[in-house]
Amino acid sequence: MPMWPTPHAWARRWSSFGTSAAANIASLAAEVLPLQVPGATPQAASERVRLEGRLPDGRPVQMQLAVFAQGTRVFQATALGEQLPVEAAQTFFGSIRFLP
């Protein structure tokens, strides 16, 4: 888990998470989805993104990733597969939370 001294310091690097993920599957477009992580530190850069692309062997792949923070710790959660059912992805990302 990357750590930076302040939430604002890592905000400048935030977009690299999604950009790297998109490059890994040769995705050309991203769809931004709503993200709410109870207990996370509110940040304008927090996001959940849906990507479609291809694996290095040419097989199609779908990916969803969420990037969020608690304090100065940045987290990325990723779901990856040939097909990602909407309900399964929603359940996965909806279950992420920080407990007090």
C-alpha positions in Angstrom: 0.0 0.0 0.0 1.6 3.3 -1.0 1.8 6.0 1.6 2.4 9.7 1.0 2.7 12.4 3.7 -0.7 14.0 3.1 -3.8 13.1 1.1 -3.1 16.1 -1.2 0.4 14.8 -2.0 -0.9 11.5 -3.4 -3.8 13.1 -5.2 -1.3 14.2 -7.9 -0.4 10.6 -8.5 -4.0 9.2 -8.2 -4.7 8.9 -11.9 -1.8 6.6 -12.4 -3.7 3.7 -10.8 -6.4 3.7 -13.5 -4.0 4.6 -16.3 -1.8 1.6 -15.4 -4.7 -0.8 -15.1 -6.1 0.4 -18.5 -2.7 -0.1 -20.1 -2.4 -3.6 -18.7 -5.4 -4.7 -20.6 -5.0 -2.4 -23.6 -8.3 -0.6 -22.8 -9.0 2.6 -24.7 -12.0 3.8 -22.8 -13.1 3.9 -19.2 -16.6 4.3 -17.7 -16.5 6.0 -14.3 -19.0 4.5 -11.9 -20.3 5.7 -8.5 -18.1 4.8 -5.5 -19.0 5.1 -1.8 -16.7 3.4 0.7 -18.0 3.9 4.3 -15.2 5.1 6.6 -12.9 6.2 3.7 -11.4 9.6 3.7 -13.4 11.8 1.3 -11.3 12.6 -1.8 -12.4 14.1 -5.1 -10.1 11.6 -6.8 -11.7 8.5 -5.4 -13.3 6.5 -8.2 -14.6 3.3 -9.5 -13.9 2.6 -13.2 -15.1 -0.1 -15.6 -12.7 -1.1 -18.4 -12.8 -3.5 -21.3 -9.8 -4.7 -23.2 -7.6 -7.7 -24.1 -5.1 -9.8 -22.3 -1.6 -10.2 -23.8 -2.8 -13.4 -25.4 -5.6 -11.6 -27.2 -8.5 -12.9 -25.1 -11.2 -10.3 -24.2 -11.3 -9.2 -20.5 -13.4 -6.9 -18.3 -12.0 -5.1 -15.3 -13.5 -2.9 -12.6 -11.3 -1.1 -10.2 -11.8 1.2 -7.3 -9.2 3.6 -5.8 -9.9 5.2 -2.4 -8.1 6.2 0.7 -8.2 6.2 4.5 -6.0 8.8 5.9 -2.7 8.7 3.9 -3.1 5.1 2.8 -4.3 4.5 -0.7 -6.2 1.3 -1.6 -7.1 -0.3 -4.9 -9.6 -3.1 -5.3 -9.9 -4.9 -8.6 -12.2 -7.4 -10.2 -11.0 -9.0 -13.4 -12.5 -11.6 -15.6 -13.7 -12.7 -19.1 -17.2 -11.5 -18.0 -18.0 -9.4 -14.9 -21.7 -9.7 -14.1 -23.1 -6.4 -13.0 -24.6 -7.8 -9.8 -21.4 -9.6 -8.8 -19.3 -6.5 -9.3 -21.8 -4.4 -7.4 -21.8 -6.8 -4.5 -18.0 -6.9 -4.4 -17.5 -3.2 -4.5 -20.5 -2.5 -2.2 -18.9 -4.7 0.5 -15.8 -2.6 0.9 -15.8 -0.6 4.1 -13.6 0.6 6.9 -14.7 -0.3 10.4 -14.1 2.2 13.3 
